[in-house]
Amino acid sequence: MKSLNNLYILLGTAGIMGVLVMDEEVLVLGCWVVFVCLAYTYGSSAVNEIFEERRAKFAEDILSSYTFQETAIKALINYHNVQILVISEIKELFDFSKSEISRILGQRRDSFKSIIGSQIEQKLSILADKEAAVASQVQESIHSTVSQNVLTLFKSKKKKVKVLKAKILNESMSKFESISNEMPLF
């Protein structure tokens, strides 16, 4: 109502002024003022409803956006917690796997060492047996060759050989005497 009163005051003032100077510009201005006043008086409730509708829609959009963001943040926090749990479980699995692999490799290493040790021992035993057999054959061969040569030498009738025989006999006897003197008597 107050705006209607203001309109009447404005129209009254314009009417008084219009009587004084009434040309087309004043008439257009008066119509424009009347239009604005009527639009404000009768159209303000419709405009207010439109603005109220838009405000409510905007508030609802903001609220739904906030709710969506809150839900998304909670989901991301849960996802992050799951990632942390998965990473810790994977780390525990790696630690367990590492310890088991170390244990298995240690057992394999010990087994391998014992197998290699026994194989080396067997090979060394075989080599020692072969060396003893070869040494025995060499000794037997040398013994038979030396015995053959000594026998041939002692069977010979040459004068140089007789002198050599006597010399060998004397040296052998002196050697046996020195050995017998060195040995303690019981």
Long-range contacts (C-beta under 8 A, 24 or more apart in sequence): 3-37, 3-40, 3-41, 4-41, 6-37, 7-34, 7-37, 7-38, 7-41, 10-37
